[in-house]
Amino acid sequence: MTTASAGSLAVVRTPPVLMYHSVSPSTAPDPHLLRVHPDRLDQQLRTLRRLGLRGVSLAELVDAVDRGDARGLVGLTFDDGYADFLHHAVPVLARHRMTATVYMVADRLAGTNDWDEAPQLPLMDADELRAVAAAGHEVGSHTMTHAALAGLDPASLEVELRGSREVLEQLLGAPVRGFCYPYGSFDRAAADAARAAGYDHACVTRDYSVSDRFTLPRFYVGQEDSGLRLVAKLVRHHLVQRRTGGSAA
């Protein structure tokens, strides 16, 4: 996957990228299907290992694709920056010697997912986010406010994209390379704005229609995804990419 100039980004075929949200043993109502129990996550990662696959952050995956060395890798991503990522996901990932990317809403540190209706879940604070980075996981941006970006005006795109990257870089003292579009909402203007804001790559949700460096596709993984269902989703990813014509990078 090579960097291309504006307006000429190549379509690429990437390894599967899995999309998670909350990881928690809670039995509270979960109307938005955000939650995966830590035991289920453990089972899913064991399935990947049995298939000879290793989960890595999206930055590590993109770098491996650039080198032509991504065989056996899958991307693991966690949206929104829930506090339970540190307390429940990180130990499971460590058990399997895997890494992930967590996408943080920069203006909601220590807040809640107020863009959703109930339930409201706590988001990581600055110290928790630094602990995640220190454990070897990538921190990416998920905008300032979890805004839907498709159709947004240029000034607002600048705030949501560049502003969030700058906040997170100042907090971490390190570059923030990756971006994720809230709700999977993007258009060409938003993807161009992500590139202009200094990101190296960005990912979407389910959409395989573009599949360039700033619209990398992912698929949802939830509590109902047993090992067998996860295998089916991995197979579907490869079949969809083949149909949509992505070329190996």
LOPA-659894 format. One line per 3 residues: number of its first residue (from 0); for each residue x, y, z of N, C-alpha, C. Coordinates in nm, 3 decimals, always signed. Example, Ala and Ser with C-alpha at 12.3 -4.5 7.8 and 13.67 -1.06 7.14 Angstrom:
BEGIN
0) +1.319/-0.569/+0.780/+1.230/-0.450/+0.780/+1.320/-0.330/+0.780 | +1.285/-0.225/+0.708/+1.367/-0.106/+0.714/+1.290/+0.003/+0.787
***
This chain:
BEGIN
0) +0.087/-0.118/+0.000/+0.000/+0.000/+0.000/+0.090/+0.123/+0.000 | +0.097/+0.190/-0.109/+0.185/+0.306/-0.120/+0.104/+0.433/-0.112 | +0.167/+0.536/-0.053/+0.101/+0.666/-0.045/+0.087/+0.723/-0.186
3) -0.030/+0.782/-0.214/-0.054/+0.840/-0.345/-0.088/+0.987/-0.330 | -0.072/+1.060/-0.436/-0.104/+1.201/-0.432/-0.255/+1.221/-0.425 | -0.296/+1.342/-0.384/-0.439/+1.372/-0.371/-0.510/+1.345/-0.502
6) -0.624/+1.273/-0.489/-0.705/+1.245/-0.607/-0.659/+1.124/-0.686 | -0.547/+1.058/-0.646/-0.499/+0.944/-0.723/-0.464/+0.827/-0.632 | -0.536/+0.813/-0.520/-0.508/+0.703/-0.430/-0.550/+0.571/-0.494
9) -0.461/+0.473/-0.488/-0.487/+0.344/-0.549/-0.583/+0.262/-0.463 | -0.669/+0.184/-0.530/-0.750/+0.086/-0.459/-0.657/-0.027/-0.415 | -0.677/-0.075/-0.292/-0.589/-0.177/-0.237/-0.671/-0.291/-0.179
12) -0.609/-0.407/-0.167/-0.668/-0.520/-0.098/-0.590/-0.537/+0.032 | -0.658/-0.527/+0.144/-0.592/-0.538/+0.274/-0.638/-0.664/+0.346 | -0.560/-0.711/+0.442/-0.608/-0.819/+0.527/-0.732/-0.775/+0.604
15) -0.806/-0.868/+0.663/-0.926/-0.831/+0.739/-0.894/-0.737/+0.854 | -0.986/-0.644/+0.880/-0.976/-0.555/+0.995/-1.106/-0.569/+1.074 | -1.095/-0.608/+1.200/-1.210/-0.633/+1.286/-1.243/-0.507/+1.365
18) -1.371/-0.479/+1.382/-1.416/-0.360/+1.454/-1.492/-0.400/+1.580 | -1.440/-0.358/+1.695/-1.505/-0.378/+1.823/-1.540/-0.242/+1.884 | -1.614/-0.247/+1.995/-1.641/-0.127/+2.074/-1.606/-0.155/+2.220
21) -1.704/-0.189/+2.302/-1.685/-0.212/+2.444/-1.650/-0.359/+2.472 | -1.563/-0.382/+2.570/-1.532/-0.517/+2.618/-1.558/-0.518/+2.767 | -1.662/-0.591/+2.809/-1.706/-0.583/+2.948/-1.784/-0.707/+2.987
24) -1.772/-0.750/+3.115/-1.854/-0.861/+3.164/-1.993/-0.817/+3.208 | -2.026/-0.691/+3.190/-2.155/-0.638/+3.234/-2.271/-0.716/+3.170 | -2.379/-0.730/+3.246/-2.502/-0.790/+3.193/-2.612/-0.686/+3.177
27) -2.578/-0.559/+3.183/-2.675/-0.451/+3.163/-2.726/-0.453/+3.018 | -2.841/-0.392/+2.993/-2.892/-0.387/+2.856/-2.789/-0.328/+2.759 | -2.787/-0.383/+2.639/-2.689/-0.341/+2.537/-2.762/-0.318/+2.405
30) -2.848/-0.215/+2.398/-2.933/-0.198/+2.280/-2.856/-0.167/+2.153 | -2.736/-0.110/+2.164/-2.658/-0.075/+2.045/-2.560/-0.185/+2.005 | -2.564/-0.298/+2.078/-2.476/-0.412/+2.048/-2.330/-0.371/+2.046
33) -2.291/-0.295/+2.149/-2.154/-0.247/+2.161/-2.063/-0.346/+2.233 | -2.121/-0.432/+2.315/-2.042/-0.504/+2.414/-2.003/-0.644/+2.368 | -1.878/-0.679/+2.398/-1.829/-0.816/+2.387/-1.776/-0.855/+2.524
36) -1.817/-0.970/+2.575/-1.766/-1.018/+2.703/-1.619/-1.055/+2.688 | -1.535/-1.032/+2.789/-1.393/-1.069/+2.778/-1.372/-1.215/+2.741 | -1.460/-1.305/+2.790/-1.445/-1.446/+2.754/-1.473/-1.469/+2.606
39) -1.568/-1.395/+2.550/-1.596/-1.407/+2.407/-1.479/-1.352/+2.325 | -1.423/-1.238/+2.368/-1.305/-1.185/+2.299/-1.192/-1.286/+2.304 | -1.172/-1.349/+2.418/-1.068/-1.451/+2.431/-1.092/-1.565/+2.331
42) -1.216/-1.609/+2.320/-1.249/-1.716/+2.225/-1.222/-1.672/+2.082 | -1.258/-1.549/+2.048/-1.236/-1.499/+1.912/-1.087/-1.490/+1.880 | -1.007/-1.445/+1.975/-0.863/-1.435/+1.951/-0.800/-1.574/+1.943
45) -0.851/-1.669/+2.021/-0.803/-1.807/+2.010/-0.835/-1.864/+1.872 | -0.952/-1.828/+1.819/-0.986/-1.871/+1.683/-0.886/-1.817/+1.582 | -0.852/-1.689/+1.595/-0.751/-1.632/+1.505/-0.620/-1.708/+1.514
48) -0.579/-1.740/+1.635/-0.452/-1.812/+1.652/-0.459/-1.950/+1.589 | -0.572/-2.020/+1.605/-0.585/-2.153/+1.545/-0.578/-2.147/+1.393 | -0.620/-2.032/+1.337/-0.611/-2.012/+1.193/-0.474/-1.965/+1.148
51) -0.382/-1.951/+1.243/-0.248/-1.904/+1.209/-0.241/-1.755/+1.189 | -0.336/-1.681/+1.249/-0.342/-1.536/+1.232/-0.303/-1.465/+1.361 | -0.249/-1.347/+1.347/-0.212/-1.264/+1.463/-0.275/-1.127/+1.450
54) -0.342/-1.081/+1.556/-0.403/-0.950/+1.555/-0.303/-0.841/+1.587 | -0.307/-0.733/+1.510/-0.215/-0.621/+1.528/-0.292/-0.490/+1.513 | -0.230/-0.382/+1.557/-0.289/-0.250/+1.537/-0.296/-0.218/+1.389
57) -0.382/-0.124/+1.354/-0.397/-0.090/+1.213/-0.269/-0.026/+1.159 | -0.200/+0.052/+1.241/-0.073/+0.110/+1.195/+0.027/+0.001/+1.161 | +0.036/-0.101/+1.247/+0.128/-0.211/+1.220/+0.085/-0.287/+1.095
60) -0.044/-0.304/+1.077/-0.094/-0.375/+0.959/-0.063/-0.298/+0.831 | -0.087/-0.166/+0.832/-0.059/-0.083/+0.715/+0.090/-0.087/+0.681 | +0.175/-0.079/+0.783/+0.319/-0.084/+0.758/+0.359/-0.219/+0.697
63) +0.298/-0.328/+0.747/+0.329/-0.460/+0.694/+0.284/-0.473/+0.549 | +0.166/-0.417/+0.516/+0.120/-0.420/+0.378/+0.215/-0.341/+0.288 | +0.261/-0.227/+0.338/+0.357/-0.147/+0.261/+0.483/-0.227/+0.228
66) +0.526/-0.309/+0.323/+0.647/-0.390/+0.303/+0.619/-0.517/+0.223 | +0.493/-0.547/+0.198/+0.458/-0.674/+0.134/+0.474/-0.791/+0.228 | +0.453/-0.766/+0.358/+0.481/-0.866/+0.461/+0.363/-0.883/+0.557
69) +0.240/-0.878/+0.503/+0.122/-0.881/+0.590/+0.056/-1.018/+0.600 | +0.115/-1.119/+0.542/+0.054/-1.253/+0.548/+0.041/-1.297/+0.693 | -0.074/-1.348/+0.730/-0.095/-1.397/+0.865/-0.136/-1.291/+0.964
72) -0.158/-1.167/+0.919/-0.198/-1.060/+1.010/-0.344/-1.022/+0.986 | -0.409/-0.977/+1.093/-0.540/-0.913/+1.084/-0.536/-0.789/+1.172 | -0.613/-0.688/+1.136/-0.620/-0.567/+1.217/-0.726/-0.580/+1.325
75) -0.696/-0.528/+1.444/-0.791/-0.525/+1.554/-0.814/-0.380/+1.593 | -0.938/-0.334/+1.586/-0.968/-0.195/+1.618/-1.085/-0.188/+1.716 | -1.079/-0.088/+1.806/-1.181/-0.067/+1.909/-1.221/+0.080/+1.906
78) -1.347/+0.105/+1.875/-1.395/+0.243/+1.858/-1.438/+0.306/+1.990 | -1.422/+0.436/+1.998/-1.479/+0.525/+2.100/-1.393/+0.544/+2.224 | -1.304/+0.450/+2.256/-1.216/+0.470/+2.371/-1.282/+0.442/+2.504
81) -1.361/+0.337/+2.514/-1.425/+0.302/+2.641/-1.321/+0.263/+2.746 | -1.348/+0.302/+2.870/-1.254/+0.272/+2.979/-1.235/+0.122/+2.996 | -1.334/+0.044/+2.959/-1.320/-0.101/+2.976/-1.216/-0.161/+2.882
84) -1.174/-0.087/+2.778/-1.068/-0.138/+2.692/-0.942/-0.164/+2.774 | -0.905/-0.070/+2.860/-0.785/-0.087/+2.942/-0.803/-0.200/+3.042 | -0.918/-0.207/+3.104/-0.937/-0.299/+3.216/-0.972/-0.441/+3.173
87) -1.036/-0.457/+3.056/-1.080/-0.590/+3.015/-1.021/-0.637/+2.882 | -1.003/-0.548/+2.785/-0.948/-0.591/+2.656/-0.797/-0.607/+2.660 | -0.728/-0.513/+2.722/-0.581/-0.517/+2.722/-0.528/-0.647/+2.783
90) -0.583/-0.695/+2.896/-0.531/-0.823/+2.949/-0.554/-0.941/+2.855 | -0.668/-0.945/+2.786/-0.693/-1.055/+2.692/-0.598/-1.045/+2.573 | -0.578/-0.926/+2.521/-0.485/-0.907/+2.410/-0.343/-0.949/+2.451
93) -0.304/-0.913/+2.573/-0.170/-0.949/+2.620/-0.154/-1.100/+2.630 | -0.260/-1.169/+2.672/-0.257/-1.315/+2.685/-0.226/-1.379/+2.550 | -0.275/-1.318/+2.444/-0.255/-1.374/+2.311/-0.141/-1.306/+2.235
96) -0.072/-1.216/+2.302/+0.041/-1.144/+2.241/-0.002/-1.072/+2.114 | -0.114/-1.003/+2.126/-0.168/-0.926/+2.014/-0.180/-0.779/+2.055 | -0.184/-0.694/+1.955/-0.203/-0.551/+1.979/-0.325/-0.503/+1.903
99) -0.367/-0.380/+1.932/-0.488/-0.327/+1.870/-0.476/-0.176/+1.859 | -0.569/-0.118/+1.786/-0.585/+0.027/+1.780/-0.713/+0.064/+1.853 | -0.704/+0.164/+1.940/-0.823/+0.219/+2.005/-0.842/+0.361/+1.953
102) -0.962/+0.391/+1.904/-0.992/+0.521/+1.846/-1.064/+0.606/+1.949 | -1.002/+0.719/+1.983/-1.049/+0.804/+2.093/-1.119/+0.929/+2.040 | -1.230/+0.965/+2.103/-1.299/+1.091/+2.075/-1.232/+1.198/+2.162
105) -1.156/+1.286/+2.098/-1.060/+1.370/+2.171/-1.123/+1.466/+2.270 | -1.244/+1.512/+2.242/-1.309/+1.608/+2.331/-1.396/+1.540/+2.436 | -1.386/+1.408/+2.447/-1.468/+1.335/+2.544/-1.383/+1.255/+2.641
108) -1.257/+1.291/+2.657/-1.173/+1.225/+2.757/-1.240/+1.231/+2.894 | -1.248/+1.116/+2.960/-1.309/+1.104/+3.093/-1.459/+1.134/+3.091 | -1.518/+1.137/+2.971/-1.661/+1.160/+2.958/-1.735/+1.029/+2.934
111) -1.845/+1.038/+2.860/-1.924/+0.921/+2.823/-1.961/+0.929/+2.675 | -2.019/+0.824/+2.625/-2.063/+0.820/+2.486/-2.195/+0.895/+2.471 | -2.187/+1.026/+2.487/-2.309/+1.107/+2.488/-2.372/+1.123/+2.349
114) -2.309/+1.068/+2.246/-2.369/+1.068/+2.112/-2.472/+0.955/+2.098 | -2.473/+0.862/+2.193/-2.571/+0.754/+2.195/-2.679/+0.783/+2.298 | -2.795/+0.724/+2.280/-2.891/+0.718/+2.388/-2.840/+0.616/+2.491
117) -2.908/+0.605/+2.603/-2.865/+0.513/+2.709/-2.841/+0.372/+2.653 | -2.745/+0.300/+2.712/-2.670/+0.335/+2.832/-2.549/+0.422/+2.802 | -2.511/+0.504/+2.899/-2.390/+0.584/+2.890/-2.275/+0.508/+2.956
120) -2.165/+0.495/+2.884/-2.050/+0.420/+2.932/-1.931/+0.513/+2.949 | -1.850/+0.491/+3.053/-1.734/+0.579/+3.074/-1.627/+0.561/+2.968 | -1.568/+0.673/+2.927/-1.456/+0.673/+2.833/-1.326/+0.694/+2.908
123) -1.216/+0.654/+2.848/-1.086/+0.666/+2.914/-1.049/+0.811/+2.939 | -0.978/+0.833/+3.050/-0.921/+0.964/+3.077/-0.778/+0.966/+3.023 | -0.709/+1.077/+3.043/-0.576/+1.094/+2.984/-0.478/+0.989/+3.037
126) -0.480/+0.963/+3.169/-0.388/+0.865/+3.225/-0.415/+0.725/+3.173 | -0.542/+0.690/+3.158/-0.576/+0.558/+3.106/-0.532/+0.544/+2.960 | -0.548/+0.651/+2.884/-0.507/+0.646/+2.744/-0.355/+0.631/+2.733
129) -0.283/+0.700/+2.819/-0.136/+0.685/+2.819/-0.097/+0.542/+2.858 | -0.171/+0.482/+2.950/-0.142/+0.344/+2.990/-0.165/+0.247/+2.874 | -0.267/+0.272/+2.794/-0.293/+0.190/+2.677/-0.176/+0.200/+2.579
132) -0.130/+0.322/+2.554/-0.017/+0.341/+2.463/+0.109/+0.275/+2.518 | +0.131/+0.287/+2.650/+0.249/+0.227/+2.712/+0.246/+0.075/+2.703 | +0.126/+0.017/+2.695/+0.113/-0.128/+2.682/+0.135/-0.176/+2.539
135) +0.164/-0.084/+2.447/+0.198/-0.120/+2.311/+0.086/-0.112/+2.209 | -0.026/-0.051/+2.249/-0.138/-0.038/+2.158/-0.138/+0.100/+2.092 | -0.195/+0.106/+1.972/-0.202/+0.231/+1.899/-0.323/+0.312/+1.944
138) -0.305/+0.442/+1.959/-0.416/+0.534/+1.982/-0.439/+0.612/+1.854 | -0.560/+0.604/+1.801/-0.598/+0.679/+1.683/-0.707/+0.778/+1.716 | -0.739/+0.863/+1.621/-0.842/+0.965/+1.641/-0.978/+0.919/+1.588
141) -1.082/+0.959/+1.661/-1.220/+0.931/+1.623/-1.299/+1.062/+1.621 | -1.231/+1.169/+1.581/-1.278/+1.308/+1.576/-1.279/+1.372/+1.714 | -1.319/+1.497/+1.719/-1.332/+1.568/+1.845/-1.458/+1.530/+1.919
144) -1.570/+1.514/+1.846/-1.701/+1.503/+1.911/-1.784/+1.383/+1.866 | -1.725/+1.292/+1.789/-1.797/+1.179/+1.731/-1.899/+1.227/+1.627 | -1.860/+1.323/+1.549/-1.948/+1.381/+1.448/-1.952/+1.295/+1.322
147) -2.069/+1.288/+1.259/-2.081/+1.229/+1.126/-2.018/+1.326/+1.026 | -1.923/+1.280/+0.947/-1.843/+1.371/+0.865/-1.895/+1.391/+0.723 | -1.974/+1.300/+0.672/-2.024/+1.316/+0.535/-2.107/+1.443/+0.524
150) -2.072/+1.529/+0.429/-2.146/+1.653/+0.408/-2.108/+1.767/+0.498 | -2.011/+1.746/+0.589/-1.971/+1.853/+0.681/-1.892/+1.960/+0.606 | -1.905/+2.085/+0.651/-1.835/+2.195/+0.585/-1.686/+2.189/+0.614
153) -1.603/+2.252/+0.529/-1.458/+2.241/+0.545/-1.405/+2.287/+0.681 | -1.461/+2.396/+0.736/-1.412/+2.444/+0.865/-1.438/+2.342/+0.976 | -1.555/+2.281/+0.974/-1.587/+2.180/+1.075/-1.502/+2.055/+1.058
156) -1.477/+2.017/+0.934/-1.388/+1.903/+0.910/-1.249/+1.929/+0.967 | -1.202/+2.051/+0.950/-1.070/+2.088/+1.003/-1.064/+2.070/+1.154 | -1.167/+2.117/+1.224/-1.171/+2.105/+1.370/-1.177/+1.958/+1.411
159) -1.268/+1.883/+1.349/-1.288/+1.744/+1.389/-1.167/+1.657/+1.359 | -1.097/+1.684/+1.249/-0.988/+1.599/+1.205/-0.852/+1.647/+1.256 | -0.814/+1.767/+1.219/-0.683/+1.817/+1.262/-0.684/+1.846/+1.412
162) -0.794/+1.905/+1.461/-0.801/+1.938/+1.602/-0.788/+1.816/+1.691 | -0.855/+1.708/+1.656/-0.848/+1.589/+1.740/-0.709/+1.527/+1.737 | -0.645/+1.527/+1.621/-0.509/+1.472/+1.614/-0.414/+1.552/+1.702
165) -0.426/+1.683/+1.698/-0.336/+1.767/+1.777/-0.358/+1.748/+1.927 | -0.483/+1.735/+1.970/-0.511/+1.711/+2.111/-0.449/+1.580/+2.158 | -0.468/+1.475/+2.080/-0.417/+1.345/+2.120/-0.265/+1.339/+2.114
168) -0.205/+1.403/+2.015/-0.059/+1.404/+2.008/+0.002/+1.479/+2.126 | -0.060/+1.587/+2.166/-0.011/+1.661/+2.283/-0.023/+1.576/+2.409 | -0.132/+1.504/+2.421/-0.154/+1.420/+2.539/-0.054/+1.305/+2.544
171) -0.026/+1.243/+2.429/+0.058/+1.124/+2.425/+0.206/+1.156/+2.406 | +0.235/+1.274/+2.353/+0.374/+1.305/+2.320/+0.427/+1.218/+2.208 | +0.339/+1.179/+2.116/+0.377/+1.090/+2.006/+0.283/+1.116/+1.889
174) +0.326/+1.081/+1.766/+0.239/+1.102/+1.650/+0.113/+1.016/+1.658 | +0.005/+1.070/+1.607/-0.121/+0.995/+1.591/-0.141/+0.976/+1.442 | -0.123/+0.853/+1.396/-0.121/+0.826/+1.252/-0.256/+0.788/+1.195
177) -0.342/+0.729/+1.278/-0.463/+0.668/+1.226/-0.590/+0.743/+1.263 | -0.690/+0.729/+1.176/-0.818/+0.796/+1.196/-0.931/+0.698/+1.164 | -1.045/+0.716/+1.230/-1.163/+0.634/+1.207/-1.286/+0.723/+1.198
180) -1.367/+0.706/+1.093/-1.486/+0.789/+1.071/-1.600/+0.742/+1.162 | -1.650/+0.827/+1.251/-1.764/+0.788/+1.334/-1.884/+0.747/+1.249 | -1.952/+0.644/+1.293/-2.069/+0.587/+1.223/-2.033/+0.533/+1.085
183) -1.906/+0.531/+1.050/-1.868/+0.497/+0.914/-1.909/+0.603/+0.813 | -1.938/+0.725/+0.861/-1.989/+0.833/+0.775/-1.875/+0.909/+0.711 | -1.863/+0.897/+0.580/-1.756/+0.968/+0.509/-1.800/+0.996/+0.367
186) -1.734/+1.092/+0.306/-1.744/+1.115/+0.162/-1.604/+1.152/+0.116 | -1.590/+1.184/-0.012/-1.456/+1.212/-0.064/-1.394/+1.333/+0.004 | -1.477/+1.433/+0.036/-1.424/+1.553/+0.103/-1.369/+1.517/+0.240
189) -1.437/+1.429/+0.313/-1.389/+1.389/+0.445/-1.260/+1.309/+0.434 | -1.252/+1.219/+0.337/-1.131/+1.140/+0.319/-1.013/+1.230/+0.279 | -1.039/+1.327/+0.192/-0.934/+1.422/+0.154/-0.891/+1.506/+0.273
192) -0.987/+1.544/+0.358/-0.955/+1.622/+0.477/-0.872/+1.542/+0.575 | -0.897/+1.411/+0.586/-0.816/+1.326/+0.674/-0.671/+1.323/+0.627 | -0.652/+1.312/+0.497/-0.516/+1.313/+0.443/-0.451/+1.448/+0.466
195) -0.525/+1.556/+0.443/-0.470/+1.690/+0.460/-0.439/+1.721/+0.606 | -0.511/+1.657/+0.698/-0.489/+1.682/+0.841/-0.365/+1.612/+0.894 | -0.300/+1.532/+0.812/-0.174/+1.472/+0.852/-0.181/+1.327/+0.892
198) -0.296/+1.263/+0.874/-0.305/+1.121/+0.905/-0.236/+1.038/+0.797 | -0.194/+0.920/+0.837/-0.130/+0.828/+0.744/-0.230/+0.733/+0.678 | -0.341/+0.706/+0.748/-0.443/+0.614/+0.698/-0.571/+0.636/+0.777
201) -0.682/+0.586/+0.724/-0.811/+0.600/+0.792/-0.898/+0.481/+0.754 | -0.992/+0.446/+0.843/-1.076/+0.330/+0.818/-1.224/+0.365/+0.828 | -1.303/+0.285/+0.758/-1.448/+0.304/+0.751/-1.514/+0.180/+0.812
204) -1.645/+0.166/+0.791/-1.719/+0.052/+0.845/-1.796/-0.016/+0.733 | -1.765/-0.141/+0.706/-1.838/-0.226/+0.610/-1.822/-0.183/+0.465 | -1.797/-0.058/+0.437/-1.799/-0.007/+0.300/-1.671/-0.050/+0.225
207) -1.689/-0.133/+0.121/-1.577/-0.179/+0.039/-1.573/-0.108/-0.096 | -1.653/-0.003/-0.112/-1.670/+0.056/-0.244/-1.548/+0.135/-0.291 | -1.467/+0.183/-0.197/-1.349/+0.261/-0.234/-1.222/+0.185/-0.200
210) -1.200/+0.158/-0.070/-1.087/+0.076/-0.024/-0.952/+0.131/-0.066 | -0.931/+0.261/-0.044/-0.797/+0.314/-0.061/-0.739/+0.339/+0.079 | -0.624/+0.405/+0.084/-0.554/+0.419/+0.211/-0.635/+0.497/+0.315
213) -0.727/+0.581/+0.272/-0.805/+0.662/+0.365/-0.950/+0.616/+0.375 | -0.978/+0.499/+0.321/-1.111/+0.438/+0.336/-1.094/+0.287/+0.351 | -1.010/+0.245/+0.442/-0.984/+0.103/+0.461/-1.106/+0.037/+0.524
216) -1.156/-0.072/+0.466/-1.278/-0.134/+0.518/-1.253/-0.218/+0.642 | -1.356/-0.224/+0.728/-1.355/-0.310/+0.846/-1.490/-0.381/+0.854 | -1.498/-0.485/+0.936/-1.628/-0.545/+0.963/-1.649/-0.562/+1.113
219) -1.776/-0.551/+1.152/-1.818/-0.556/+1.292/-1.803/-0.697/+1.349 | -1.754/-0.702/+1.474/-1.750/-0.828/+1.550/-1.819/-0.803/+1.683 | -1.912/-0.892/+1.719/-1.991/-0.872/+1.840/-1.999/-0.995/+1.926
222) -2.083/-0.986/+2.029/-2.098/-1.093/+2.126/-2.151/-1.221/+2.062 | -2.231/-1.211/+1.959/-2.290/-1.329/+1.896/-2.195/-1.400/+1.801 | -2.076/-1.344/+1.781/-1.983/-1.403/+1.685/-1.899/-1.512/+1.752
225) -1.947/-1.634/+1.741/-1.871/-1.750/+1.784/-1.749/-1.766/+1.694 | -1.666/-1.864/+1.725/-1.551/-1.890/+1.640/-1.591/-1.920/+1.498 | -1.698/-2.000/+1.481/-1.743/-2.035/+1.347/-1.794/-1.914/+1.271
228) -1.871/-1.828/+1.339/-1.921/-1.707/+1.272/-1.808/-1.613/+1.236 | -1.706/-1.606/+1.322/-1.592/-1.520/+1.290/-1.519/-1.572/+1.166 | -1.503/-1.702/+1.156/-1.440/-1.759/+1.036/-1.520/-1.722/+0.912
231) -1.653/-1.730/+0.922/-1.737/-1.695/+0.808/-1.719/-1.548/+0.769 | -1.703/-1.461/+0.867/-1.683/-1.319/+0.836/-1.547/-1.296/+0.771 | -1.446/-1.370/+0.815/-1.314/-1.357/+0.753/-1.319/-1.401/+0.607
234) -1.389/-1.510/+0.581/-1.402/-1.559/+0.443/-1.478/-1.456/+0.359 | -1.587/-1.403/+0.416/-1.666/-1.305/+0.342/-1.582/-1.182/+0.306 | -1.495/-1.138/+0.397/-1.408/-1.024/+0.368/-1.329/-1.048/+0.239
237) -1.267/-1.165/+0.230/-1.185/-1.193/+0.113/-1.270/-1.204/-0.014 | -1.388/-1.262/-0.002/-1.475/-1.275/-0.119/-1.523/-1.138/-0.168 | -1.560/-1.051/-0.073/-1.608/-0.917/-0.111/-1.494/-0.839/-0.176
240) -1.375/-0.845/-0.121/-1.263/-0.774/-0.183/-1.236/-0.824/-0.324 | -1.248/-0.954/-0.342/-1.224/-1.009/-0.476/-1.328/-0.958/-0.575 | -1.454/-0.951/-0.530/-1.561/-0.902/-0.618/-1.546/-0.755/-0.651
243) -1.499/-0.676/-0.552/-1.491/-0.531/-0.574/-1.361/-0.488/-0.642 | -1.271/-0.583/-0.664/-1.158/-0.553/-0.751/-1.040/-0.489/-0.685 | -1.031/-0.494/-0.550/-0.912/-0.441/-0.485/-0.789/-0.517/-0.530
246) -0.679/-0.447/-0.550/-0.557/-0.512/-0.596/-0.462/-0.531/-0.480 | -0.390/-0.642/-0.478/-0.295/-0.666/-0.371/-0.189/-0.557/-0.371 | -0.155/-0.513/-0.249/-0.057/-0.403/-0.239/+0.083/-0.459/-0.229
***
